[in-house]
Amino acid sequence: MSKKPLPKYSPEVRERAVRSVQERRGEYPSLWATMESIAPKSGCAAPTLHEWVKK
């Protein structure tokens, strides 16, 4: 049984998603809520976006 390959995201997509989290943080009650809202618009999952923000 093989694992699904993880999707590759361009640096531009990562940067744009992280910037969106930083810019919109004040509009949500928590950082996680911000990431849950932005992640689908960026084409990734909230935990993935969380990793990008931590870096």
C-alpha positions, -999 to 999 in steps of 0.1 A, spaced: 0 0 0 15 33 -10 10 67 6 -5 96 -13 22 121 -23 19 153 -4 9 183 -25 37 207 -33 30 244 -27 49 272 -44 68 296 -22 44 323 -35 13 304 -23 29 299 11 39 335 14 5 348 4 -13 325 28 10 335 57 6 372 49 -32 368 48 -31 353 83 -10 381 96 -31 408 80 -65 393 90 -56 381 125 -76 408 142 -108 399 124 -111 365 142 -113 354 179 -81 333 176 -51 325 155 -65 291 147 -99 305 136 -80 328 113 -61 299 98 -92 278 94 -108 306 74 -78 313 52 -65 277 46 -93 266 22 -89 298 2 -52 290 -2 -59 254 -12 -43 238 19 -54 224 53 -54 245 85 -26 223 100 -5 229 70 -10 266 72 -2 265 109 32 249 101 39 277 76 30 304 101 52 289 128 82 290 104 
